[in-house]
Amino acid sequence: MKRIIKKFRIDKRIRAGYGSAFLILLLSYLLTLYSNKKMAEEGTSIKHTNDLITRLDNFLSLMKDAEIGSRGYFLTRDKTVLDSYYKSRMKSGPSFYELHAELMSSPDQIARMKKAKKLLDKKYEIIDSTINTFDHNGYRFTDSLLATESNGKAIMDSLRAVVTEMQNTEKDVLARRTEKLGESFHLVNVIIVISLIVALLLFVFGFITYITENRARRLADIRAEEYRQELEERVKQLDKANKELLEMRRLEKFTATGRIARTIAHEVRNPLTNINLSVDQLKSGMEGGEEERQVFYDMILRNSQRINTLITELLDSTKFVEVRPGPLPVNTLLDETLLLAADRIKLKDIQVIKEYSRGICDVAVDKEKMKIAFLNIIVNAIEAMEGEGGKLVIKTYSRNEKCFIEIRDNGSGMDEEALNKLFEPYYSRKNKGTGLGMTNTENIILSHKGSINVESSLGEGTTFTITLNFA
């Protein structure tokens, strides 16, 4: 870059002009950022104040709900009408402590809040006393009840006055904060106008510079375009190399998993043989009732066979399967797989959208094994779609002499952890999942010298992209 500057011999005045304009714009941008930060802080404070005002309204509404419930009971003599009163009383404590925590920065508001709580508790005591007396008097009003009710009204008026005073205090705070926000907004507008003026001056300066240095600029543009094209080509090469590296790492991980699984299986099968031999010996020489011994023999034998089965499944999921590929239409193969999942699709009322490429060439695959791989992906997609509106999109197309199959759903999607562990053996988030389905799927596709990639976002769905060779 320095060589280019020297070659074009840019005048010192031009450098100074651009440098000064840059510093002015940088300063204005920093001031804008600072003002925006202040505006964000004031906005948060305003929201907090509005929330406090709303919560104070809710706090006062608790008492109103209590009065409505008690008066309804006096009129109807129906105990169920008192539900709103009891709910109001249950909510009063949490509501008070929430407001108390929010008002910690204001001692005056805290004092008013405590006064309001005392009035509220006193009001509840009066309502309780009134209800008990009303019940005791055979659901009849007496002079003492009317006097108590009058006292309760006075307490309610005092409570309303305290809450109103608190709300007015918060409204004053809100007004001040709103005024500050307006000042910050005005400052941002001033900075923007100054920035626009500086930008306009810079444009004029740049236009004059362009006229005087037109030839040098054109040469620089040509060089820059050449550099850009070269950079894009290198980025493409790097992206291709990264994809190859990821594929290689996946193959290495798959091979390492298989090696570990086979080692574990070899180590476990030796004691399994000893267990089976011991069972045979116990059957022939153990003293006691034959029927009683037979129960334990069968139990040991079943468990040993179960362990052996698990080991066999692990081995099968981590070694390349033997395939007998033959030419098959990929669209037909997908349709046959969908038939296997037809009941699940119908049960969940899922809409299947086929975006098949017409006239696409046959693929070289083992039919039954590839159907297993596709079915595992489709079943996972179906199970990921809960509720109504499920869509399963299956798309086929060709690119770079390869056959591409996309299976996309609008289900729950996966987080980064699930996506990274998707093909690991025995990894599953399903209650009844074995964790070998996607491992077998990857195994089958890799055995066909294909590839499988997954993209997923929580709440948006998942897309599987399978690449296979044409026949």
N, C-alpha and C positions, 0 to 999 in steps of 0.2 A: 504494500500500500504506500509506503514511504517513497519507493521508486517512482510510482505513478505521480505522486504529488510533485516530486522534483522534476519529472519529465515535463509536466504541464506548466511548471514555474508559476504557481498561483501567487498573485500579488499579496503582500502582507496586509494591505487594507482589506482585502476580501476575507482573509483569515480572521482579522480582528473583528470585522463586522459579523461574521457567522458566530464567532466565539461570544461576542457580547449578546447577540440575540439569543443564543442558546442559554447563557447564564440567566438572562431575564425570564425566558420561558420556564427554565428549571425552577427559578424562585417562585414564579406564579403557580407552577404546578405543586410545589411543596406547600405553599400557602393554601391552595385549594384542598390538598389532602388534609391539612391541619383543620381547615374549616369544616370539611366533610366529617372528620372525626368528632369535632365538637357538636355538629348537627346530629350525628348518630347518638352521641351521649345525651343530648337534650331530648332527642326523640324517645330514647329509652326511659329517661326520667319522666317525660310526659305520659308515656304509656303506664309507667308505674303509678303515677298520681291518679290517672283515670281508673286504673284497677282499684286503687284504694277507695276512691269515691264510690265505685260500684259495690265494693265489698261492704262499705258502710251502709249503703242502701239495703244490701242483703241482710246485714246484721239487724237493721231496724225491721226488715220484713219478717224476721223470725218472731218478733214480738207480735206483729200483726197476725201472723199465722196462728200463734197461740191464742190470741183474743178471738179470732174467727172460730177456732175449734171449741173453745169454752162456751162462747155465746151460742154456737150451734147446738151444743149439748144442752144448755139451759132451755132452748126452745123445743128441741126434738126429744130430749131425754134418751138419746141413742148413744151408747158408749163408743160406737165405731166412729162417731163424729170427732171424738177426742184424739184421733190418730194424728191429725195435723198439729195438735198441741204437743203431744209427746215427741213427735219428730222434731218440732221446733226446739224443744228443750234439749234433745240429744245433740242437735247441731250447734247449739249456742256455745258450748265449751270450745270445740275445735275452731269455730269461727272467731271467737275471742282471741285464742292463742295465735291464730294466723295473722290477725290484724295487729296484735301486740308485737309480733316478730317484725312485721313490715314497718311499724312506727317507732322502732328502737332509736332512730336518729333524732326523734323529736320528743323531748321530755314533757312538753306541754300536752302533746297529743296522747302520750302514754297516760298522763294523769287523767285526761278526759275519758280515755278508753276504760280505765279502771273504774271511774265514776259511773260510766254507762253500764259496765258489767254488774256493779252493785245494784243499780236501779233495775236491770234486767232480772237479776236473781230475786230481788224484792218483789217484782211483778209476778214472777213464777210462784213465789210463796203465797202471794195473795190469791192467785188463781187456784192453786192447790187447796188452800183453806176454803175458798168459796165453793169449790166442787164438793169437798168433803161435807161442808155444812149443808149444802143443797141436797146431797144424798141423805144426810142424817135427818133433815126436816121433811123427808117424804116428797122431795122434788117441789118444794114450795119456797118462794122468796119471802124473806123477813126483812125487817128494818135494818138489822145488823148486816145482812147480806148487801143491802143497797148501800149502806155506809161504806162497807168494804170495797164495793165496786167503784164508789166515788173516789175513794183513796187510791185505788188501782188506776183510775183515769188520770189522777194528778201525777202519779209516778210515770205513767206513759207519756204525759205531756213533757215532764222533765227529761225523760229519756230521749224523746224526739228533739228537744231543744239542744241536748248535749251532742247528739249525732249530727244535727244540723250545723252546730258550731264547728264540729270537726270537719264536716264537708266544706264549709265556707273557708276554713283555714287551708284545706287542700286545694280548693279552687283558686285561692290567692296564689299559692305556690304554683299551680298550673298556669295561671296568667303570667307570672314572672318567667316561668320556663318557656312559655310560648313566645313571649317577647324576646327572650334570648335567642330562640330558634329563628325568629324573624330577622334579628340582627345578623346572625350567622349566614342566613340565606342571602341577605343583602350584600354581605361581604363577599360571598361566593360570586354573586352577579357582577360585583365591581371587578373582582379578579378575572372573571371570564371576559369582561369587556376589555380590560387591559391586555389580556392574552391575545384577544382578537386583533387589537390594534398592533401589537408587536408582531403577530403573525402576518398582518397585512404589510407592515413595513418590511418584514423579512421577505415576503413575496416580491415586493417591488425591487428590493435589493438583489434577490435571486434572479429576477427577470433581467435586470441590467447585466448581472454577471453572466447570465446565459448568452446574451447577445454578444458580449465581448469575448467569451471563451467558447463559442459554439463549436468550432472545429475540435478543440481538445475534448469537449464534453462528448462529442459523437464518437471519438476514438475510445474514450473511457466507457461509453455505453456498450460499444462492440466488445470490448474486453470483458466487461461485466457480464454480458450475455453469454460469452464463451465460458467464463468461470461458473455461471449459474448452471449451464447445461452440463458441464463437467461434474459439478457438485451433485446435480440430480442423478446423473448416471452412477456416481459413487454411492449415493444414498440407496439407490435401487439394488446395487450389488451387495451393500451392507445388509439390507433388509433380507435379501435372498440367503445370504450367509447366515444371518440370525435364525431364519426359519429352518435351514438345514441343521444348524447347531441344536435347536430345540428338538427337532426330530431325532437327532443322534442321542441327545440326553434322554429322551423318552425310551428309545430302544435300549440304552445302557441300563436305565432304571428297571425296565421290564426284564432284561437278562439277569440283573442282580437279584431281583425278586424271585425269579425262577430258581436260581442257584441256591438261595436261602431256603426256599420251600422244599427243594429236593433233599437238601441236607437234613432239614428237620424231619422230613418223612422217613429218610433212611435211619435216623437215630431212633425214631419212635417205633418203627416196625419191628426192630429186634426185640424189645420187651413185649410187644404184642404177640410174637411167636411164643415167647416163654409163657405168657398168660394162657394161650390156647393149649399148650402142652400141659400146664398145671391143671387146667380144667379136665383134661382127659385123665390125668392121674387121680384127681379127686373123685371122679366118677367111678373109677375102678377100685379105689382102696379106702374111701372114707367110711367110718363107722357111723351108724345112725339110720334114721328113717330115709328110705330112698326118695320119697316124695318131697321131704323137707330139703334134702341135699340138692335135688333136681332144680328147685326154685332158684337157689343161689348160683348153680352152674349156669343156668340159662341167663341169669342176670349178668354174670361176668362175661359170658360169651357175646351177648347182645351189645354190651358197652364196648367191648374190644372191637367188634365188627363196626360199630358206629365210629370209633376213632379211626379205624382203617378207611372207612368211607370218606371221612372228612379230609384225611391226608390225600386220598385219591382225587377228590375234588380240587384241592389246592394245587396238586401237580398238574391236573388237566387245565387249570386256569392260567398257569404260568409257563407252559411250554407250547411251542408253536404246533398247532394242530396240523394233521395231514389232510390236505385238500385235494380234491379231484376236479379241477376247474374245467368248465365247458362253456361254450357260447350260449348266453341267455339274454333275452330282452330285459333290460333293467326295469322298464315300466311294468311289464308283466310280473316280474319278480316282486315288485313293491305291492301290486294289486293282490297277489296271492298272500303276502304277509298281512295286508290289511284285513283279509277275510278271517285270518286266525284271531285277530283282535276285534272282530265285528261286534261280539257281544258286549265287550267292555265299552266300545265306542257308543253303541246304542244305549247302554245303561246310563251313561253320563251325558247323553244327548250332545255329543261333540260333533262339530261341523268339520268335515274333512275336505280340504281344498287341494286339488291336484293341479300342479303347474308343470306338467310333463313336457319335455321337449319332443316334438314329433320327429320321427325319422332318426332318432338317436341310435347309434350302433350298439350291437350286443356287447356285453361285458363278459370277461373270462372269470367265472366264479363257480364254486361248489354250491349248488342250489340250496340244499337243505341247511348247510352251515351258515350261508349268508342270510337265509330266512330267519335263523335264530338270532343273528346279530341285529338285523333290522327290527325284529319283533321286540327284543330287549329295549331298544331305543324308543319304539312306539309305545310300549307299555309304560315305560318311565314317564313319557310325555303325557299319557292319559292320566296317570296317577298324580301328576303335578298340577293338573287342571281341576280345581275345586269349584263348585257352584255352576252357575249358568254362563253361557257365552264362550265355552271352550272352543278353540280353533286349532286344528292340526293341519299345517301346511307342508306338503311334500312336493319338492321341486327337483327336476333333473335337467342337466344341461352339460354341454361339452366345452372344454377350454384346454388349450395347449395339449391336444391329443390325449386328454384324460376325461373320464366320466365323473361328474360331480353330482352327488345326491345331498340335498338339504332337507332336514326334518326339523320343522320349527313349531313350537307351541307358545301359547300365551299364558302359561301356568305361573306358578309361584317363583320360578327361577332359583338360582343358587348363589350363595355368597362365595367369596374368594377361597375360603378354606375348603368348602365342599367341591369347588371346581378343581382345585389342585389335587385333591385326593380321590377324584371321581373314578379313576381306573385302578386304584390300589385294591389288592385282594382283601376281602372281608371288611371293607369300609362301606357302611350303609347307614342312612338315617331313617330307614323304615323300621317299623316295629317288628315285622316278620321277614325282613330282607336278609339274604345270606351274604350280600356284599360281593358276590362273584359274577353277577350278571354283566356289568359293564367291563369287568376284567376279561370275561370270555368274549364279549363283543370286540374289544380292542384286539384280543388274541386272534380272532377269526379274520379281522380286516388286515392286520399286519401279516398274517399267513398268506393272504392273497396279494402281498406286496402293495397294499393300499395304505391309506392314512385316514385318520379321524381327528377332527378338531371340534372344540366346543366353545361357544360363546354364550354367556348367561348373565342376567342382571336380576337382582331380587325384585319381585313384583312385576317384572316385564316379560319373562319367559326365557326359553333356552333354544339355541339353534345348534344342531349337529351337522357338520359338513363332512361327508365321506367321499374319498377319492379312490376310484378303481381304474384298472387298466381295461382298455377295450380288447375285445377278442381278436 
